[in-house]
Amino acid sequence: MADLTLPASHPRAAEGTCSVFAYVVHHPDGPVLVDTGVGAGNELIDRLYQPRTWDVVERLAEVGVDARDVVTVVLSHLHFDHCGQQTRLAAPVVVQADEVAAAALPRFTVPELSRVPADRLRTVTGDAELAEGVRLLHTPGHTPGHQSVLVEGGGERLLLVGQCAYTAAELAAGQVPVGDAHDPSWHPAATASVERLRALQPTVALFAHDASFFPLPAAPVDHRSP
């Protein structure tokens, strides 16, 4: 959904850039969109992050989904790079109640991008069943109301991690850098949330800022003669 240049103030500034991903769950009841990427036209975000963005409606069309058919939007959290295009859609938006409260804090997010109209906002508290085989998991730490999505069916267990873990390698190691927590006091909660996801032993897990899959593939075997 976007590529960002990370400013010097960002905890991962040394990495230089990051990508932003959103996901569609093709459910029998209708498509479910998890996160919406970065919105356009915000002066502060444009200056700090120099985003290259893609339109969510066009991205959905590229995977065969008419945006008007989306039945639910799930926002993992309300940072600008995850909720920025929710206004482009008409579907109800599901957010943890703790996250809505946190979004009112100063410097937490960009209000004009994160504010969901009251007629579309659906808040949940803790884990919740979204649809058959699709469950919201309250995974606080990166933010107070962060949530991940568990999709089960056909013997498979898929996790849409959001930013509970930033990378597949960090989920594999059960590690969360302190800088990725909402603040240092939230680091224990962030670590517990990652351990909770690891314990689910997903068939595959996908991430908001890492194109790698979890479980990580085994290192390739070099069959050449020494």
MARKE-384379 format. One line per field, with one value per residue (C-alpha): x, y, z; residue in three letters; residue number from 1. Coordinates in nm, 3 decimals. Example, Ala and Ser with C-alpha at 12.3 -4.5 7.8 and 13.67 -1.06 7.14 Angstrom:
<rs>
x <- c(1.230:1.367)
y <- c(-0.450:-0.106)
z <- c(0.780:0.714)
aa <- c(ALA:SER)
i <- c(1:2)
</rs>
This chain:
<rs>
x <- c(0.000:0.294:0.668:0.794:1.123:1.179:1.271:1.561:1.317:1.179:1.299:1.395:1.546:1.868:1.674:1.601:1.267:0.972:0.686:0.324:0.099:-0.275:-0.455:-0.786:-0.958:-1.179:-1.463:-1.792:-1.978:-1.779:-1.427:-1.270:-0.995:-0.730:-0.566:-0.588:-0.241:-0.136:-0.367:-0.272:-0.240:-0.133:0.140:0.312:0.322:0.431:0.718:0.837:0.787:0.787:0.533:0.483:0.126:-0.122:-0.495:-0.680:-0.971:-0.733:-0.533:-0.850:-0.947:-0.608:-0.693:-1.044:-1.233:-1.478:-1.437:-1.815:-1.828:-1.600:-1.816:-1.578:-1.260:-1.042:-0.779:-0.494:-0.435:-0.480:-0.131:-0.149:0.010:-0.256:-0.577:-0.498:-0.744:-1.035:-1.239:-1.220:-1.451:-1.811:-1.789:-1.804:-1.464:-1.373:-1.127:-1.047:-1.211:-0.872:-0.730:-1.004:-0.927:-0.553:-0.605:-0.729:-0.387:-0.157:0.091:-0.053:-0.177:-0.313:-0.672:-0.807:-0.687:-0.773:-1.115:-1.378:-1.728:-1.961:-2.200:-1.920:-1.725:-1.764:-1.562:-1.470:-1.312:-1.061:-1.087:-1.393:-1.539:-1.567:-1.709:-1.696:-1.328:-1.212:-1.121:-0.983:-0.706:-0.631:-0.251:-0.157:0.195:0.281:-0.027:-0.273:-0.544:-0.351:-0.529:-0.424:-0.646:-0.662:-0.810:-0.877:-1.011:-0.920:-0.672:-0.478:-0.416:-0.325:-0.222:-0.235:0.006:-0.026:0.257:0.240:0.577:0.754:0.932:0.903:1.247:1.137:0.824:1.039:1.271:0.990:1.156:1.014:1.252:1.162:1.133:0.844:0.633:0.387:0.627:0.873:0.600:0.417:0.715:0.612:0.266:0.419:0.640:0.347:0.140:0.416:0.448:0.075:0.088:0.386:0.196:-0.080:0.172:0.028:0.065:0.173:0.187:0.193:0.309:0.226:0.586:0.768:0.717:0.871:0.650:0.657:0.756:1.079:1.202:1.487:1.831:1.899:2.119:2.433:2.462:2.781:3.090:3.343)
y <- c(0.000:0.237:0.281:0.524:0.697:0.679:1.006:1.033:1.032:0.689:0.390:0.209:0.508:0.314:0.087:0.384:0.278:0.054:-0.092:-0.098:-0.396:-0.457:-0.788:-0.919:-1.219:-1.375:-1.493:-1.653:-1.362:-1.111:-0.965:-0.848:-0.587:-0.573:-0.229:0.041:0.190:0.554:0.841:1.114:1.487:1.525:1.789:1.654:1.294:1.399:1.602:1.350:1.022:1.116:0.838:0.666:0.542:0.330:0.385:0.121:0.101:0.037:-0.215:-0.406:-0.413:-0.563:-0.866:-0.896:-0.714:-0.430:-0.191:-0.166:-0.538:-0.516:-0.615:-0.522:-0.323:-0.435:-0.188:-0.349:-0.011:0.358:0.473:0.674:0.405:0.146:0.348:0.620:0.523:0.392:0.691:0.559:0.271:0.246:-0.076:-0.086:-0.044:-0.268:-0.129:-0.220:0.017:0.067:0.184:0.440:0.579:0.583:0.768:1.066:1.102:1.380:1.277:0.925:0.948:1.183:1.261:1.339:1.000:0.789:0.929:0.675:0.816:0.711:0.533:0.306:0.251:-0.086:-0.122:-0.451:-0.522:-0.806:-1.111:-1.133:-1.359:-1.153:-1.423:-1.798:-1.890:-1.531:-1.416:-1.089:-1.125:-0.842:-0.812:-0.494:-0.363:-0.178:0.025:-0.017:-0.155:-0.337:-0.640:-0.924:-1.149:-1.528:-1.705:-2.080:-2.319:-2.621:-2.735:-2.409:-2.143:-1.800:-1.506:-1.147:-1.014:-0.641:-0.477:-0.699:-0.811:-0.595:-0.876:-1.250:-1.291:-1.111:-1.327:-1.636:-1.523:-1.405:-1.065:-0.714:-0.416:-0.171:0.100:-0.087:-0.074:0.210:0.321:0.125:0.041:-0.149:-0.365:-0.660:-0.657:-0.645:-0.944:-1.137:-1.069:-1.201:-1.513:-1.563:-1.556:-1.792:-2.038:-2.060:-2.230:-2.073:-2.240:-1.899:-1.548:-1.224:-0.881:-0.515:-0.409:-0.724:-0.917:-1.230:-1.518:-1.692:-1.968:-1.861:-2.102:-2.327:-2.222:-2.367:-2.674:-2.642:-2.970:-2.875:-3.088:-2.925)
z <- c(0.000:0.050:0.072:0.336:0.402:0.777:0.947:1.192:1.485:1.392:1.603:1.280:1.103:1.040:0.803:0.580:0.437:0.509:0.309:0.421:0.345:0.370:0.322:0.190:0.344:0.076:0.300:0.187:0.351:0.148:0.137:0.462:0.431:0.703:0.718:0.453:0.410:0.403:0.317:0.073:0.114:0.478:0.488:0.800:0.678:0.330:0.476:0.733:0.545:0.174:0.108:-0.222:-0.193:-0.385:-0.386:-0.186:-0.430:-0.720:-0.518:-0.434:-0.801:-0.884:-0.671:-0.811:-0.536:-0.597:-0.303:-0.280:-0.199:0.107:0.403:0.685:0.735:1.025:1.144:1.333:1.496:1.431:1.336:1.015:0.796:0.880:0.881:0.629:0.355:0.560:0.442:0.083:0.178:0.291:0.496:0.877:1.045:1.340:1.596:1.954:2.204:2.374:2.042:1.988:2.333:2.265:1.936:2.136:2.300:2.176:1.904:1.882:1.525:1.258:1.363:1.016:0.891:1.195:1.282:1.173:1.118:1.399:1.163:1.041:1.364:1.535:1.855:2.020:2.354:2.359:2.134:1.913:1.645:1.327:1.098:1.072:1.076:1.129:1.479:1.612:1.870:2.108:2.092:2.280:2.304:1.987:2.071:2.361:2.134:1.867:1.721:1.494:1.282:1.289:0.985:1.005:0.745:0.540:0.802:0.768:1.032:0.894:1.110:0.995:1.255:1.185:1.374:1.681:1.545:1.288:1.105:1.056:1.213:1.528:1.557:1.509:1.787:2.016:2.041:2.034:2.035:2.309:2.047:1.883:2.199:2.260:2.530:2.749:3.001:2.723:2.630:2.856:2.698:2.349:2.427:2.574:2.263:2.038:2.250:2.228:1.848:1.840:2.061:1.799:1.565:1.249:0.913:0.788:0.929:0.732:0.846:0.797:0.727:0.620:0.297:0.451:0.565:0.903:0.962:0.798:0.530:0.629:0.510:0.164:0.156:-0.055:-0.244:-0.424:-0.359:-0.126)
aa <- c(MET:ALA:ASP:LEU:THR:LEU:PRO:ALA:SER:HIS:PRO:ARG:ALA:ALA:GLU:GLY:THR:CYS:SER:VAL:PHE:ALA:TYR:VAL:VAL:HIS:HIS:PRO:ASP:GLY:PRO:VAL:LEU:VAL:ASP:THR:GLY:VAL:GLY:ALA:GLY:ASN:GLU:LEU:ILE:ASP:ARG:LEU:TYR:GLN:PRO:ARG:THR:TRP:ASP:VAL:VAL:GLU:ARG:LEU:ALA:GLU:VAL:GLY:VAL:ASP:ALA:ARG:ASP:VAL:VAL:THR:VAL:VAL:LEU:SER:HIS:LEU:HIS:PHE:ASP:HIS:CYS:GLY:GLN:GLN:THR:ARG:LEU:ALA:ALA:PRO:VAL:VAL:VAL:GLN:ALA:ASP:GLU:VAL:ALA:ALA:ALA:ALA:LEU:PRO:ARG:PHE:THR:VAL:PRO:GLU:LEU:SER:ARG:VAL:PRO:ALA:ASP:ARG:LEU:ARG:THR:VAL:THR:GLY:ASP:ALA:GLU:LEU:ALA:GLU:GLY:VAL:ARG:LEU:LEU:HIS:THR:PRO:GLY:HIS:THR:PRO:GLY:HIS:GLN:SER:VAL:LEU:VAL:GLU:GLY:GLY:GLY:GLU:ARG:LEU:LEU:LEU:VAL:GLY:GLN:CYS:ALA:TYR:THR:ALA:ALA:GLU:LEU:ALA:ALA:GLY:GLN:VAL:PRO:VAL:GLY:ASP:ALA:HIS:ASP:PRO:SER:TRP:HIS:PRO:ALA:ALA:THR:ALA:SER:VAL:GLU:ARG:LEU:ARG:ALA:LEU:GLN:PRO:THR:VAL:ALA:LEU:PHE:ALA:HIS:ASP:ALA:SER:PHE:PHE:PRO:LEU:PRO:ALA:ALA:PRO:VAL:ASP:HIS:ARG:SER:PRO)
i <- c(1:2:3:4:5:6:7:8:9:10:11:12:13:14:15:16:17:18:19:20:21:22:23:24:25:26:27:28:29:30:31:32:33:34:35:36:37:38:39:40:41:42:43:44:45:46:47:48:49:50:51:52:53:54:55:56:57:58:59:60:61:62:63:64:65:66:67:68:69:70:71:72:73:74:75:76:77:78:79:80:81:82:83:84:85:86:87:88:89:90:91:92:93:94:95:96:97:98:99:100:101:102:103:104:105:106:107:108:109:110:111:112:113:114:115:116:117:118:119:120:121:122:123:124:125:126:127:128:129:130:131:132:133:134:135:136:137:138:139:140:141:142:143:144:145:146:147:148:149:150:151:152:153:154:155:156:157:158:159:160:161:162:163:164:165:166:167:168:169:170:171:172:173:174:175:176:177:178:179:180:181:182:183:184:185:186:187:188:189:190:191:192:193:194:195:196:197:198:199:200:201:202:203:204:205:206:207:208:209:210:211:212:213:214:215:216:217:218:219:220:221:222:223:224:225:226)
</rs>
